[in-house]
């Protein structure tokens, strides 16, 4: 990664110091976080009014850290192209929570994480189906006696 400039700020997600901006305008901290130029603008300029765009980007990035960090995944991993079972599962759960709990649209989630909205829709449905199946299976066990 080519570094265009260094700045001294706290990362708004993990509070690490030493943020750098790459030549694409993405902000990277010394921890695991990366912020798009839009998300950085929402955090860096306190006098800037919060827009709907910035609010959903911030919400999505914070939740990505909350869900990905326990499994050792960074925002770069979640936004990336790696399709192993582990990272795909984390992405699917993240997308499901962002859609069902936070009310983000498939398009908003897709834009934030560089995914096609149809891929986001598939991930949300896959998690919803798995949850429904798990609940169905647990209900079936209640009535049985051995």
NORURSUL-V180450 format. One record per pair of residues at least 24 apart in sequence whose ideal C-beta (glycine too) atoms are under 6 Angstrom apart, sorted by the first residue. I is the first residue (numbers start at 0). J is the second residue. Records with the same first field share a line. If there is no record, write none. Layout:
I: J ; J
This chain:
11: 42
12: 64
31: 73
32: 74
33: 74 ; 75
55: 103 ; 107
56: 111
58: 101
59: 97 ; 111
63: 93
66: 93
78: 112 ; 113
91: 122 ; 125 ; 126
92: 126
94: 119 ; 122 ; 123
95: 123 ; 126
98: 123
